[in-house]
Amino acid sequence: MPSLSHFDRERFIQLTFKSDLIAGERFFFDMATLCAQSGVSTDEVRRALFPARTGGDAT
């Protein structure tokens, strides 16, 4: 069960611009660190995110 407490992680944010305005953004982070700090299994997350590749069940 996730603890809902604070966690620290490094991240990278990629912004794209059009006409000097933000047109898009992508966030990159280390999922294993996030899972470890929140008490969630990386295998469970992978099965939920990528059911076709891992045999999991998307809900």
Legacy VTK file of the C-alpha trace (Angstrom):
# vtk DataFile Version 3.0
C-alpha trace
ASCII
DATASET POLYDATA
POINTS 59 float
0.000 0.000 0.000
1.495 3.390 -0.962
2.360 5.621 1.973
1.277 8.927 0.339
4.305 10.589 1.915
6.831 12.895 0.263
9.399 11.414 -2.110
12.473 12.800 -3.853
13.318 12.112 -7.471
15.425 13.533 -10.221
13.498 14.486 -13.311
13.953 15.985 -16.721
11.295 18.108 -18.392
11.433 18.598 -22.159
9.493 21.608 -23.437
8.622 22.400 -27.037
7.721 25.901 -28.137
5.680 27.420 -30.932
5.431 31.186 -31.417
7.230 31.740 -28.099
4.570 29.737 -26.201
4.866 26.283 -24.662
3.352 23.881 -27.198
4.138 20.643 -25.387
5.925 19.076 -22.453
7.280 15.639 -21.595
8.384 14.470 -18.161
11.093 11.855 -17.669
11.904 10.204 -14.318
13.310 7.008 -12.857
10.321 4.756 -12.204
12.325 2.333 -10.026
13.277 5.121 -7.597
9.708 6.403 -7.459
8.378 2.893 -6.780
11.001 2.163 -4.121
10.250 5.377 -2.253
6.483 4.875 -2.429
6.485 1.180 -1.526
5.037 -0.021 -4.845
6.478 -2.945 -6.781
8.044 -1.994 -10.117
6.731 -5.293 -11.517
3.156 -4.342 -10.562
3.542 -0.944 -12.224
4.972 -2.470 -15.396
2.115 -4.997 -15.575
-0.435 -2.187 -15.158
1.212 0.121 -17.707
2.216 -2.471 -20.300
-0.199 -5.422 -20.030
0.386 -6.696 -23.583
4.141 -6.943 -22.999
4.057 -8.336 -19.457
0.914 -10.479 -19.356
-0.637 -8.059 -16.855
-4.148 -6.709 -16.712
-4.755 -3.021 -17.504
-7.355 -1.502 -15.210
LINES 1 60
59 0 1 2 3 4 5 6 7 8 9 10 11 12 13 14 15 16 17 18 19 20 21 22 23 24 25 26 27 28 29 30 31 32 33 34 35 36 37 38 39 40 41 42 43 44 45 46 47 48 49 50 51 52 53 54 55 56 57 58
